[in-house]
Amino acid sequence: MRVLDSSDAGSWRDRTIVDRGGLVLVLLGCGFGWQKYEFVHAAVKTDALVVGNTKFAAPDGSVAYRPIFQFTTPDGRKRTGEADAGSHTQGYVPGDRIRVVYLADDPYGAQMDSFQQLWLVPVSLGGIGALLLGLGWGIRALGVMRQYRWVGGA
């Protein structure tokens, strides 16, 4: 008979890296999420009109598109903005109506009121971080359980 120690489930350093990496991502996700939450709750919400699309090179080298939108502030000024993220297809065509949010003192910082534009980064970081954190804790728990379990053998 032999006793399995925690090294059978990966080294302590591996677990710590996974734990810490996951924790950092969770904290980043929470930080970005809180920033977006404050922005959305302080922002003016209004309708905008898509007036075109900007082509740009996606990281994989293909062509992608970002919608360009125009809206009017309460003081009657027309402002034009561009989405922060885009897609490989033209998801919006000129003439489409969308919702935008912006701070009253900074209408040039307007963003489309959509999950992708506002929440994708915080949710992705937090979700991946939570998975890594759970994986690290699971590996640690498995190592502890194996350390104290007797395994029969020849």
Phi, psi and omega per residue, in radians:
M1 nan 2.563 3.069
R2 -2.421 2.734 3.105
V3 -1.751 2.249 3.054
L4 -1.427 2.354 3.080
D5 -1.772 3.092 -3.036
S6 -1.155 -0.245 3.137
S7 -1.204 -0.319 3.099
D8 -1.200 -0.295 -3.107
A9 -1.894 0.373 -3.105
G10 1.781 2.715 -3.088
S11 -1.311 2.774 3.103
W12 -1.017 -0.678 -3.129
R13 -1.109 -0.726 3.113
D14 -1.074 -0.759 -3.138
R15 -1.136 -0.706 -3.120
T16 -1.149 -0.701 3.117
I17 -1.116 -0.776 3.124
V18 -1.116 -0.798 3.110
D19 -1.029 -0.915 -3.073
R20 -1.161 -0.716 3.085
G21 -1.065 -0.763 3.108
G22 -1.102 -0.743 3.133
L23 -1.112 -0.730 3.110
V24 -1.071 -0.776 3.135
L25 -1.144 -0.696 3.091
V26 -1.074 -0.793 3.140
L27 -1.132 -0.701 3.070
L28 -1.097 -0.778 3.107
G29 -1.047 -0.747 3.108
C30 -1.142 -0.709 3.130
G31 -1.114 -0.849 3.111
F32 -1.143 -0.653 3.118
G33 -1.110 -0.758 3.122
W34 -1.121 -0.701 3.104
Q35 -1.062 -0.787 3.120
K36 -1.166 -0.685 3.112
Y37 -1.028 -0.853 3.125
E38 -1.085 -0.716 3.121
F39 -1.055 -0.877 -3.081
V40 -1.104 -0.690 -3.096
H41 -1.351 -0.322 3.070
A42 -1.685 -0.160 -2.973
A43 -1.459 2.709 2.982
V44 -1.509 2.356 3.121
K45 -1.907 2.338 -3.140
T46 -2.658 2.926 3.080
D47 -1.525 2.604 3.108
A48 -2.351 2.867 -3.141
L49 -2.039 2.251 3.069
V50 -1.280 2.202 -3.103
V51 -1.940 -0.094 3.120
G52 2.966 -3.010 3.101
N53 -2.376 2.516 3.059
T54 -1.784 2.283 3.048
K55 -1.475 2.485 3.034
F56 -2.602 2.798 -3.139
A57 -1.475 2.105 3.087
A58 -1.285 2.805 -3.135
P59 -0.966 -0.507 3.137
D60 -1.482 0.087 3.095
G61 1.606 -0.156 3.138
S62 -1.436 3.008 3.124
V63 -1.568 2.384 3.089
A64 -2.296 2.926 -3.050
Y65 -2.279 2.471 3.016
R66 -2.101 2.308 3.119
P67 -1.261 2.499 3.010
I68 -1.860 2.282 -3.076
F69 -2.225 2.758 3.132
Q70 -2.295 2.408 3.124
F71 -2.490 2.895 3.139
T72 -1.989 2.274 3.109
T73 -1.364 2.861 -3.136
P74 -1.010 -0.428 3.114
D75 -1.498 0.107 3.047
G76 1.597 0.031 3.139
R77 -1.448 2.397 3.069
K78 -1.522 2.329 3.116
R79 -2.174 2.539 3.111
T80 -2.074 2.408 3.130
G81 -2.404 2.929 3.129
E82 -2.281 2.433 3.136
A83 -1.092 2.610 3.105
D84 -1.315 -0.562 -3.100
A85 -2.089 2.786 -3.135
G86 -2.395 -2.955 3.133
S87 -2.558 2.934 -3.118
H88 -1.316 -0.290 3.058
T89 -1.998 2.738 3.100
Q90 -1.383 1.615 -3.094
G91 -1.175 -0.421 3.127
Y92 -2.229 2.437 3.110
V93 -2.018 2.700 3.115
P94 -0.915 2.319 -3.107
G95 1.826 -0.297 3.092
D96 -1.189 2.495 3.071
R97 -1.740 2.366 3.135
I98 -2.352 2.907 3.036
R99 -1.736 2.448 3.041
V100 -2.235 2.732 3.074
V101 -2.233 2.488 3.123
Y102 -2.730 2.731 3.063
L103 -1.374 2.419 -3.071
A104 -0.993 -0.613 -3.136
D105 -1.541 0.014 3.126
D106 -2.544 1.221 -3.133
P107 -1.158 -0.281 3.108
Y108 -1.280 -0.254 3.105
G109 -1.633 0.406 -3.104
A110 -1.101 2.508 3.088
Q111 -2.295 2.612 3.064
M112 -1.135 2.446 3.133
D113 -1.526 1.356 3.129
S114 -2.458 2.758 3.139
F115 -1.010 -0.812 -3.087
Q116 -1.057 -0.745 -3.085
Q117 -1.292 -0.636 -3.018
L118 -1.747 -0.708 -2.896
W119 -2.037 -0.163 -3.046
L120 -1.057 -0.806 -3.101
V121 -1.146 -0.889 -3.139
P122 -1.073 -0.721 -3.121
V123 -1.187 -0.709 3.130
S124 -1.125 -0.835 3.129
L125 -1.066 -0.821 3.139
G126 -1.112 -0.719 -3.133
G127 -1.161 -0.802 3.117
I128 -1.141 -0.708 3.099
G129 -1.080 -0.737 3.126
A130 -1.110 -0.697 3.096
L131 -1.100 -0.791 3.129
L132 -1.134 -0.718 3.113
L133 -1.086 -0.770 3.090
G134 -1.114 -0.688 3.107
L135 -1.110 -0.778 3.120
G136 -1.076 -0.769 3.113
W137 -1.149 -0.664 3.111
G138 -1.120 -0.752 3.104
I139 -1.105 -0.731 3.124
R140 -1.105 -0.793 3.141
A141 -1.106 -0.711 3.108
L142 -1.085 -0.724 3.110
G143 -1.110 -0.726 3.129
V144 -1.162 -0.753 3.136
M145 -1.111 -0.721 -3.134
R146 -1.213 -0.535 -3.120
Q147 -1.103 -0.578 -3.051
Y148 -1.831 0.125 -3.126
R149 -1.822 2.325 3.104
W150 -1.513 2.352 3.113
V151 -2.060 2.216 3.141
G152 -1.337 2.627 3.127
G153 -3.021 2.991 -3.116
A154 -1.469 nan nan
